[in-house]
């Protein structure tokens, strides 16, 4: 799913993006210093939960969702 549909849905996707950034930063820090593995696991699960919450918000509010289709160009035409 792509972000959008409603403001709540978009804001939950922003929260997920920030969480994923924190996860990547924690993994990078773990290459230099000791980081509890639970920290990375927690951030990963939190980002998953935020994705599910955004889907739930779309469902509850009746907001349309856009499927991500990796084989289509940004113009929506196949073959790019």
C-alpha positions, 0 to 999 in steps of 0.5 A: 500500500502507498501512503495517502487516503486520509490525513490520519493514514498519511500521518501514520505512514510518516510515523512509520518512516521516522521509525524505520529511519531510527531502526536504520540508525540503530543498526548503523550504531550497532556496527560501532557500539554495543546495541541491545538486539531488542532495540532493533527488534522493537523498532522493526515491530513498531514500524510494522504496527504503524503500517497495520494501523494505517491500513486499519485507519483506511478501513475504518474511515473508508478511505481508498488505498493505492496498491503498490505495483513495482512493475509499473512506472510512476506514470502508471504505464507498464514498461516505463 
